[in-house]
Amino acid sequence: MTDDQQPTNETVADAEVDGAAQQDEGSTVEIEDGATDDGATDEDELDEGEIAADYLEALLDIADVDGDIEIEETGTRTTLKVGEAGDESLAALSAPDVVAALQDLTRLAVQSQTGEFSRVVLDVAGSQDARTVELRVLVERAAAAIAAGDDRYALPAMSSYERKLVHDLVAEAGLHSESEGEGRDRHAVVVPR
C-alpha cells in the first residue's frame, strides 16, 4: 500500500483476523473464551435444568448437605427434585419459606447465565407434594365458605406456581378463582362459578 492510499474497512478487518481460521457460510468456530463467531457461548447450550442443578449442587456442598438432584422437564417448566420425600438430612431445607428462597436464588442464578427469565421449581425432600396437600386443604376451606354463602374467599399470598396449583384445584372443586394484588402480596381469591 502506498502512502497516499487509505486502508479500507475490508483491509482493516482482514488485518484484525490475522491468522484466524476461515470458515464456510453457516459454520461455527470457537474464537475466544467460549464465544463462537455466531455470538453463542458454551453457556447458551446448557439448559436451565443443568444450570440450576449445578447451582444447587454447589449450595448443598457449601451447606455440607447430601442430596441427589433429579431434573424433570414438563411442558414449559423445569422441576428439580432434591432428595427423596421424608429425607431427614434435608428437613431444614424443605420448609416452605426455605424452599421459596432457594427457588428464588436458583432462578436468579439461571437468569444470570441465560439472560432469560426462569420458572424453575424446586421440590426439596417432597416439599412440593406436601405443599400441594396444604393448598388442597385451603381450597377445601374456601369451597366450604362459598357453600355456606360467602361471596368470595381470599387465600394467603403465594408464588405464581402455587397460585397456578390453586387455580387448578379450585376448578376441580367446580368453583372459579382469580389472582389479585401485586408483587409478594399477590394471592388467589375463590368465588362461586
Residue pairs with C-beta under 8 A, 6 or more apart in sequence:
1 7
1 11
7 15
20 31
21 29
23 29
23 37
28 36
28 37
28 38
28 40
29 36
29 37
30 36
31 37
34 41
34 42
34 43
35 41
43 51
43 113
43 114
44 114
46 113
47 78
48 78
48 110
48 114
48 118
48 120
49 71
49 73
49 78
49 80
49 120
50 71
51 109
51 110
51 113
51 114
52 71
52 78
52 80
52 106
52 107
52 109
52 110
52 118
52 120
53 69
53 71
53 80
55 105
55 106
55 109
55 110
56 69
56 80
56 82
56 102
56 106
56 122
57 69
59 102
59 105
60 66
60 67
60 82
63 93
65 89
65 90
65 93
66 89
67 82
67 83
67 87
67 89
67 90
67 93
67 124
67 125
68 82
68 83
68 84
69 80
69 81
69 82
70 80
70 81
71 78
71 79
71 80
72 78
72 79
72 80
72 81
73 79
76 119
77 119
77 120
77 121
77 161
78 119
78 120
78 121
79 120
79 121
79 122
79 123
79 128
80 106
80 120
80 121
80 122
80 123
81 123
81 128
82 90
82 93
82 122
82 123
82 124
82 125
83 89
83 90
83 124
83 125
84 125
84 126
85 125
85 126
85 129
86 125
86 126
87 94
87 125
87 126
90 124
90 125
91 125
92 98
93 99
93 102
93 124
93 125
94 124
94 125
94 126
94 127
94 130
95 127
96 127
96 131
96 134
98 124
99 122
99 123
99 124
99 127
99 131
100 159
102 122
102 124
103 120
103 121
103 122
103 159
106 118
106 120
106 122
107 117
107 118
107 119
107 120
108 118
110 118
110 120
111 117
111 118
119 161
121 128
121 161
122 128
123 129
131 162
131 165
132 165
135 158
135 162
135 165
135 166
135 169
136 169
138 155
138 156
138 166
139 155
139 166
139 169
139 170
139 173
139 190
140 173
141 153
142 153
142 155
142 170
142 175
142 190
143 170
143 173
143 175
143 190
145 153
145 190
146 152
146 153
146 175
146 190
146 191
146 192
151 191
151 192
152 189
152 190
152 191
153 189
153 190
153 191
154 180
154 187
154 188
154 189
154 190
155 166
155 187
155 188
155 189
155 190
156 187
157 181
157 184
157 185
157 186
157 187
158 166
158 186
158 187
158 188
160 186
163 179
163 186
163 187
163 188
166 177
166 188
167 177
167 179
167 188
170 176
170 177
170 188
170 190
171 177
174 193
175 190
175 191
175 192
175 193
176 190
176 191
176 192
176 193
177 188
177 189
177 190
177 191
178 188
178 189
178 191
179 186
179 187
179 188
179 189
180 186
180 187
180 188
180 189
181 187
